[in-house]
Amino acid sequence: MTKAKDLRTKDAAGVEAEVKSLQKAHFGLRMQKATQQLNNTATLRSTRRDIARAKTILAQKRAATEGGSTDTAKSHKE
């Protein structure tokens, strides 16, 4: 499991590399599930959430460097 604290210490390129490696791992797990070789299906859920966590932190880092806001809900309501 990837901790958000660890991801925040990395730069944007490091987080992108982490996302790519998590996506490769998730693909491998999906293939194992399809061929019924996967014993622990909970790993699919945890890798999917790790990918989402890393993508969220990456988006926050990009928004911070661009000076933009990550809150899109406010702009839709106004």
Summary of the structure (lengths in Angstrom):
residues: 78
radius of gyration: 15.5
end to end distance: 38.0
largest distance: 50.4
contacts: 176
relative contact order: 0.15
helix: 76%
strand: 0%
